[in-house]
Amino acid sequence: MQTVFFINPTAGSKNAAEELVPKIRAAAKNTGVPVEIHQTAYAGQAREMAQKYAAGGQKVHLFACGGDGTLNEVLQGTAGYANAAVGCVPCGSGNDYVRNFGTAADFLDIEAQLAAQEVQSDLIRSTQGYGIDIFAAGIDAQVANGIPKWRRVPFCGGSTAYTLSILEAVCSSFQHRLRIRADRIDIEGTFMMLAVCNGQQYGGGYCAAPNARMDDGLLDVVLLKPVPRIRLPGLLGAYKKGAHLLPDDTITQPFAPYMTFFRTKSIDIRVLDSRPLITTLDGECSPQRHIHAEAVPRAATLLLPPGVCTANRVLQNIGE
């Protein structure tokens, strides 16, 4: 079996390779696991290299060392290859994928990563490619699009950059008229935000889908109609905590006038006004006029450190 680490040196606020390369080599020596280490030099290279390893046919463990974008590249490159399993060593600013399972610290023990357990997860297949976490549109994506600017400001990493980008977005025009079709759902209306969720977390720690499971074959869909600006800060604070949904999926009272929630195997969204909708898939942004997303059951093999496996909240069928 091959074990390969792809390091994105531009993820986060410093060159992750400077610290990670010695840690990976030391862990490999201590465990006796041979490893290969590659540093990416341009956007898309992790996807290219991951696909080459997966296409080789040999069983391979591929670790994305970077942010959610780096992980997304490796997942895109390995989609459809049963011999490839994907892990994450979080070095980015948001690290939303690992928040589904615990904290970034849970994934930074390289020796534990080399002993990782393989688990099956669904993927989102969309007009923007494959994703593992959340496909969002509207104000969410406008916010994601603005985050890199705010992260360049000192002391504005993670959720701080996300919150500042939200405040900037709400001062702009962020409403779209949409036609939304899903399993037993047909809605037409004006919305400021939507999130199509396989995982629970995005945006530097915002819990869009607190009850989502990543191996149930379904997408959790959250739609939000325009909210008066004076009410928006309070609702966003509750939304970040996942307080918009109870454990039985009931929408809580403050959100009831504005929010729609349902689960579906697939969803189709068409923009009815003149402006394209900014979408984001695991943090990667793109303008779209037609969006399609569907759950692909157990399409990815993930690598989780042993301690994370015993405490996970989003995988029901672990160990099968």
N, C-alpha and C positions, 0 to 999 in steps of 0.2 A: 504494500500500500504506500502511496505517496502522501506526504503531508507538506502543504505549501502555504506560505504566508505572503499576502500581497499588502504592502505598506504604502499608503498614500501620504507622502511627506508634507503635503499642503493642507491636510485636514487639521482642524483645530487651530490653536494659537501658536503652536511651535512645531518644529520638525519631529514628528513622532518616531522616526527611524532612529534618531540618536539614542533614545532610551530603549526602544523595543528590540532592536537588533541584538544587543548584548543579552537582554533578558531571554529572547527566544533561543539563542545559542546556548546559554547556561541551562535552560530548561531541557533542551534537547540532549545535552550531555548528561544531565542528572537522570533523565528517564530512559535514555538509550533509544529515543525515537529520532530517526534521521529526518531532517527538515530541509526545505528549500525556501529561500527568502528572495522576494523581488520587490523593488521599489518602483512605483509607477511614475512615469514622466509626463503623461498627458491624460486628459479626460477620455474615458473609454478604454484605456489600456487594460485595466483590471478585467473588464468584460472579455476583451480579446484573449487574454492569457487564460482566464478561467475556462473559456470555451475550448481552447486548445487542449488543456489538461483533461477536461471532461470527454472530449472527442477521442482521446487516446484509448479509451476503453478500460484502463486500469482503475481499480478503486482508488479514490482520491479524496482527501480531506483538504478543503480550501478555506483559509481564514482571511476574511476581509479586515484589514487593520486601518481604520479611518472612521468616517462618519457614516450616516445612513446612505449617502450617495454612493460611497465605495461598496457598501454591502449590496446595494441595489444592482450595481454593475456586475458583481460576482453572481448574484442570483439570476440576472438576465442571461449571463453566459452559460449557466449550468441548467437552465430550465429544460426539462425533457430528458436529462441524463440521469438514469437511476444509479449510476456508479459514483456520482459526485455528491458529497455532503458539504454544507457550508456553515462556517462558524464566524463569529464576529469578535474582534478585539477593539473596543470602542475608543477612538482617539479624536472624535469630532467634537463639535460644540453642542449639538442637540442630543445625539445618541438615543433616539426614541425607541428604536428596536429593542435594545436591552432593557429599557424601562418596562416593557411588557412582562419581563421575567424577574426583575430585581433592580439592582443598581449597577452602574458601570464597574464598580469595584469587584463585583461578582465575576466579571468577565476578564479582569486584568491579571489573573493568576495564570500564567502561561502553562505551568505544569498541570494545572487542572484542565486547561483547554486541551492539552495533549491526551488527556484521559476522557475527553468529552463523550457523551452518549448521543447516539443518533436517534432523532425523533422525527416523525412525519408532520408536516404542516401544509395547510392550503396555501395557494397563491392567489393574488388578484391578477387576472388577465384583462388588459384594457387597451384602449386605442393608443395609449402611451407606452405599452409594453407590460412586462410583468412587475409586480410589486408584492411585498410581504406584509406591509403594515396598513397604510391608509392612502386612499385616492381621494383627494379633496378638490373643491372648486369654489369659486366665488371669492369672498373676502379672505377665506383661509389661504387660497393660493396667492392672492395679492400680497398677503402678509408674508408667506414663504418667499415670494419673489423679492421682498424688501429686506429680509433678514440679513443677507450678506453685507448690505450697507451699514446696518446698525452694529453688526459684529466687529466691524473695523473701529468702532468707537471704544476707547478704554473702558473696561469693567462692564461691558454690555454683551456678555456671552449668554448662551443657553436661553432660558425663558425670559430674561430681561430684554434681549434683542427681539424676541417674539412679541412681547407686550408692547414695546415701542413701535414695532412695525404695525401692530393692530391699531394703535392710536393714529398712526399716519394714514392707514387705510380707511378708517371710519370718517376721516375728513374728506375723502374722495367719493366719487360715485361708485358704489359697489353692489347695486341691485341688478338682477337679471331676470327677465321673464323666461321661464323654462317649461318644457313639456317633459314629464318624467313618467316612464313606464317601467314596471317591474312585475314580479309575480303577484297577480291579483291587485295591482296598483296602477292607476292611471290618473296623474295629477297635472294640472296646468296652473301656474301661478308665478308670483314674484318672490324670489328668494335672495337672501344676502349670503348664505353659506350652505354648503352641503359637504358631508363627509361619508365616504363609502369605505367601510372599515373591515379589515381582516383582523388586525390587532387593535389594541386599546388606546395607544398613546401616539401623539405627534406634537409638532410645534414646540419642542423643548420641554415637554412634560405636561401638555394639555391632554386630559383623559376624555377623548371624544366618545368612546364606546366602552364604558366601564364593565359591561357584561359580555363583551365579545370573546369568542373562542376561535382559535386559529386552526382548528381541525374539525369544525362542525359542518363544513360544506356550504356555509351561508355567509353573507355579507350583512353587517349591521349598518343601516343607513340612517343618518341624522340630517334632517332638513330644517333650516331656520329661516323664517320669514323676516322681513325688515323689523328691526327693534328700534324704538326711539333712542336717539343718541344719549339722552340723559339716563336711560336705564342700562345701557350697554356695559359700562365698566363693572357694575355689580353682577350682571349675568355672566360676563366673561370670567370673573373670579370664581363663580360657582361652577361654570363649565370646565374650568381648568381642573377642578377637584373631582369631576365626574358626578357632580351633585344634580345634574339634570335628569338622571334616570335612577329609579329605585331598583333593587335586585330583581324584582319581577317585571322590569322594563316599563313600569308606569312612569310617565313624564311628571316631574315634580311641578308643584303649583306655579312657581315664578316663570317657568318656561312654557306652561301649557298654552298660552295664547299664541305662541310663536313657533313652536317646535312640532315636527312630525317625526316619528320613529317607526321603522319596520325592518324586518329581515327578508332577504331575498337571495335567490341563487344568481340572478343577473339583474342588471339595470341599464336602461337606455335613456339618455338625456339629450334633448335638443334645445339649442338656444333660439328663442323666438324674436329677440331684439337684434339690433344692428351690430352690437359689439361682441367680439369673441370672448369666451369665458376663459379666464386664466385657471389652469388646473395644475395640481402638483401630485406627483406619485412618489411617495417616500422622499419628499423634499426636492424632487427634480421638476422644474416648472415648464409649462408649455401652453400656448393659446389654442383653444379648441372651439368649434361650433357644434360638434356632435361627439358625445361621449358614450362609450359602451364599456361596461365592466362586468366581469363574471367571476365567481369563485371556481377555482380549479382544485378539487379535493386532493389532498395529500400529494401535491405536485412537487414539493420540495422536501429534501432531507436536511434537517438542521442539526447543528452540533451544539449541545448545551453542556457546560461543566456539571459534574455530578451533583454538587450542592444546589445548583439552580433547578435541576430536574426534580428534586424532592420537594421544592417549594413553589413550583410554577403555578400560575393562576389561569393561564390561557390555553393550555393543551389538556384536553380531556382524556385522550387515548394514549398517553405516554406509557411506554413499556410494552405496548402490543407488538 
